Amino acid sequence: MDDTLKRLLDAEMRAEKLAQQAEQEQERCIQQAMTDAKAANDQFTTRIPDLQRSFIAKAEERAEQTIAELRRRYDERHNQLRNQAEQRETEALEAAFQLLIAAEN
């Protein structure tokens, strides 16, 4: 009977030791995960200025493209209006001359 109790006590002690080792390993895993998460967070935090600069550069590039497109459209419209004005000026002068000639007769 002593031998059976001794084996049971030994088994219980081994089980207790395994449970403690498992708890320690679990704690190490948790600590490692927290360390890894903090490192990833720190890495991301240090990259924020670069990400912002990249975003701003892209936004400025898109703004410059939009401004260039608007200027191109403005220039086209300006040229169209200038051409129409010149054409209408000629027509207006001809009409005025016709009125003056008609008035003299």
Number of C-alpha atoms within 10 A of each C-alpha: 6 7 8 9 10 11 12 12 12 12 12 12 12 12 12 12 12 12 12 12 12 12 12 12 12 12 12 12 12 12 12 12 12 12 12 12 12 12 12 12 12 12 11 12 12 11 12 12 11 11 13 11 12 12 12 12 12 12 12 12 12 12 12 12 12 12 12 12 12 12 12 12 12 12 12 12 12 12 12 12 12 12 12 12 13 12 11 12 12 12 12 13 11 12 12 12 12 12 12 11 10 9 8 7 6
